[in-house]
Amino acid sequence: MNRDFWRDKRVFLTGHTGFKGSWLALWLAQLGATVWGYAFEAPDHPSLWEQAAVDDVIRSTFGDVRDYESLAGEVFRFEPDIVFHLAAQSLVLRSYEDPLETYTTNVIGTANLLQAVRSLSRRCAVVNVTTDKVYENRGWVWGYRENDRLGGRDPYSSSKACAELVARAFRESFFVTDGEATSQIGP
């Protein structure tokens, strides 16, 4: 890990109150990054977020990634160099109970974040964190690879596969790689 790379980087982190997001926030802050988190309040009590006092080392905004205006306002205000998108409805059983919440959070939330980043006046990198559940379950005993077929038989897995497709569409339609847009849409 190159500490110099992270020093003074402006990192916007969605889902910073969850288990992985809390650890990532602490780690990035320790490396010298300026971290701004955007998420719901910690989902469990006690939570790692509370017990590790993450709020003492980063700036936090509590909000919903499905609310474009609020999310975009925070992204624009912070002007990040790097975005880590971890915010999600990540519980498989809950996805059966409320599939619309799962799809709107995981798919529309991802599109909202990417649209906000797209609207920034400066470039920034985005890391969209999903899950191995995005791959079609073929019952293999080995791990899935990034070139395996996307799928999902339950709302959670399907919604995360959709989030992968949204990220790919934004990347190929609007974001620059290797000096050129990978496809041209519009003017």
Secondary structure by P-SEA (a helix, b strand, c coil): cccccccccbbbbcccccaaaaaaaaaaaaaccbbbbbcccccccccccccccccccbbbbbcccccaaaaaaaaaaacccbbbbccccccaaaaaacaaaaaaaaaaaaaaaaaaaaaccbbbbbbbbbccccccccccccccccccbbbbccaaaaaaaaaaaaaaaaaaccccccccccccccc
